[in-house]
Amino acid sequence: MRIRTPVLILTCGLLLSACGHKAAPMPLLKPLPKAVENLSVRQLGAAMRVSWQAPKTNQDGTPITDLDHFAVYRMSYDPADDCLECRDTSTLLRDVDPDFPGDVQVVDGRYFLIDRQDLLAGRGYQYRVSAVTNGGYPGVPAKIRRPYLQPPTAPKELSATSLERFIRLKWQPVQPVEGMTLLGYHLYRATGSAPLALSPLNATPELETGYDDFTITVGSSYRYAVRAVWKRDDTELESELSNLVTVPADGLQ
């Protein structure tokens, strides 16, 4: 008994010592962003246009104060595959800095990214977009997928005429495409030296082969192009761009 007493006392002493010193508390994890909003993908000619809006709040409802970038991933898949969730082979397509988006266009808080990398007709493409914090932690991912089809040919002979207070655009009608329904035409415009907008000038497809643009400012130059809008089954897509026409600033009336 006398042999074990010191050991027992020492053990109790160590336990008491340990109990008297608390470890530093673990820092609370910061809230993570909700999923990006209104994620969409649309085929424009030989490219896919991916667009989204930043989430307004974190998952716990607090404001987002540490957004660093958006991570955009892409996965190619066989449209006949009935179990896409069985395996995810997505690879990073692009990191988009909201402060320095580069060639990603931002219009009214909506991001427009163009993907032209190795797209193959007959394949499908899934895009996954997450808002990522300064610490590198992604929020809830948003996903969308679309098949990629052979791009229809562009409308031809686009012309522009400057008239009093508006610009009149005309082009030749496209030829029918087997298995597709023509929905109309989208006009795309650039002002000054800016790149051609990735969202169309007209909200709904123009059914005729002409368009009058009244949203112009005297003293500015404009460039225009047109795409045909088609539908196959449940998928809408747009043709390649037509020829580009320019209306110089001194050509406006």
HELIX and SHEET records of a PDB file:
HELIX    1   1 ARG A    4  CYS A   19  1                                  16    
HELIX    2   2 LEU A   84  CYS A   86  5                                   3    
HELIX    3   3 ALA A  249  GLY A  251  5                                   3    
SHEET    1   A 7 GLN A 105  VAL A 107  0                                        
SHEET    2   A 7 ARG A 110  ASP A 115 -1                                        
SHEET    3   A 7 ALA A  47  GLN A  53 -1                                        
SHEET    4   A 7 GLU A  37  LEU A  44 -1                                        
SHEET    5   A 7 THR A 235  GLU A 238  1                                        
SHEET    6   A 7 TYR A 222  ARG A 232 -1                                        
SHEET    7   A 7 THR A 181  THR A 191 -1                                        
SHEET    1   B 7 GLN A 105  VAL A 107  0                                        
SHEET    2   B 7 ARG A 110  ASP A 115 -1                                        
SHEET    3   B 7 ALA A  47  GLN A  53 -1                                        
SHEET    4   B 7 GLU A  37  LEU A  44 -1                                        
SHEET    5   B 7 THR A 235  GLU A 238  1                                        
SHEET    6   B 7 TYR A 222  ARG A 232 -1                                        
SHEET    7   B 7 VAL A 245  VAL A 247 -1                                        
SHEET    1   C 4 THR A  91  VAL A  96  0                                        
SHEET    2   C 4 LEU A  67  TYR A  77 -1                                        
SHEET    3   C 4 GLY A 124  THR A 133 -1                                        
SHEET    4   C 4 ALA A 142  PRO A 147 -1                                        
SHEET    1   D 3 LYS A 156  LEU A 163  0                                        
SHEET    2   D 3 PHE A 166  GLN A 172 -1                                        
SHEET    3   D 3 GLY A 210  ASP A 213 -1                                        
END                                                                             
